[in-house]
Amino acid sequence: MIVRRFVAWSQMVPPGQRAEGVTALALGYLYSQMAPDVRSEAEAALTAVLDDPSPLVRRALAEAFASAVEAPHHCVLALACDQPEIATLVLERSPVLTDQDLIECVAGGQGVSQSAIARRPGLSATVSSALAEKASVEALRALAENPGADVPEFSLRRMLERFGADACMREAMLGRAELPACVRVDLVCAGASALTAFVRESGWLTGDRAERLRRDASERAIMDIALNTTMENSLEGALDIARHLRAAGRLTPALMLRALLSGDRYLFEAALAELSGQPLARAAGFVRLHQGGGFVALYDRAGMPPRLLPVFQAALLAQDEAGEPASGEDARLSRSLIGQVLQDCEALEDPDLAGVMALLRRFDAEAAQHEAREITRRICEEQKGPLALPNPAPRPLLMALSAAS
């Protein structure tokens, strides 16, 4: 009887009244005590609403069912495949939709619908992974900004792989709490690459110069992340980063030398363990005895350049003599370590070391700039504000104008 009355009535009234009627019927279905036969008829009437030609009517049904646990699954699923302004209401909130339903909507949906799914509270790792593979950049920004979404590390990496050049995406990901160290490495490298591309396209720097600046900036950021990770997780954290850097093609001799000259032996030991396939504890033991044959064998097995062996040994020796860096220090290049290694390399008088000598001098220039910034910062803090510079002497032209007036 309800079906017949509702269908007959809906044929005679405009969409606005039909929408009000649908809302009333849906709320009665959800929250009133209906007899089983009446409830069945009401469900059939609401199912018939899915064929209503007016989006206003179907939207009213979606608004009523959006957060309802007792909403009919087939109705909600049909609404999830409707026009985006209707589908988003149930996709973002409905507890009736299963993970498999959401994954199918991700695969066949538009960016607006995908964004609605990405905003769901308590989003599962399965759906997050599907979004990372298929969704638009707008949806992935929403996913990154969703604090309740369970996003696995491999999905975060996939998001960066697809849209790492998008600045808003990187900013959204940086805002996530407890971001894995390897993902932070990918983030800073993606940011450096995007900035390099912009500088190159603008013609501000040549390609080689811009690429070198990108590499240096990426390595500095990697060292900061590696230091924080090793402070939290000791050698195991360094090994995770070394493994990730190797997979990304970023575990270079230059980065390993920067690690040593920044006082971070953990990353160097983890890198040798990863490259040589030796256990981490065994590799660390050989590094401690860096003048012995065990270290030379480990170095060779890691596939490191033979001509750089004395450079790394000099860096390790200089680090031994300098002692452990103070707790809490930043992972910054040490001018004293660099100077000692430069002296040792110059004493070898090996023309094959010309390239690494140039690299060491660049490291020294970078360390000198950092020291100058730190000195300036400390002076400003002591002055409790910007440096108070004396008033400049009047310019001759201004003096002449003043006299003429």
Buried (B, 14 or more C-beta within 10 A) or exposed (E): EBBEEBEEEBEEEEBEEBBEBBBEBBEBBBEEEBEEEBBEBBBBBBBEBBEBEBBBBBBBBBBBBBBBEEBBEEBBBBBBBBBBEBBBBBBBBBBBBEEEBBBBBBEEBBBBBBBBBBBBEEBBBBBBBBBBBBBBBBBBBBBBBBEEBBBBEBBBBBBBEBBBBBEEBBBBBBEBEEBBBBBBBBBBBBBBBBBBEEBBEEEEBEEEEBBBBBBBBBBBBBBBBBBBBBEEBEBEBBBBBBBBBBEEEBBBBBBBBBBBBBBBBBBBBBBBBBBBEBEBEBBBBBBBEBEEEBBBEBBEBBEBEEEBBBBBBBBBBBBEEEEEBEEEEBBBBBBEBBBBBBEBBEEEEBEEBEEBBEBBEBBBEBBEEBBEEEEEEEEEEEEEEEEEEEEEEEEEEEEEEEEEE
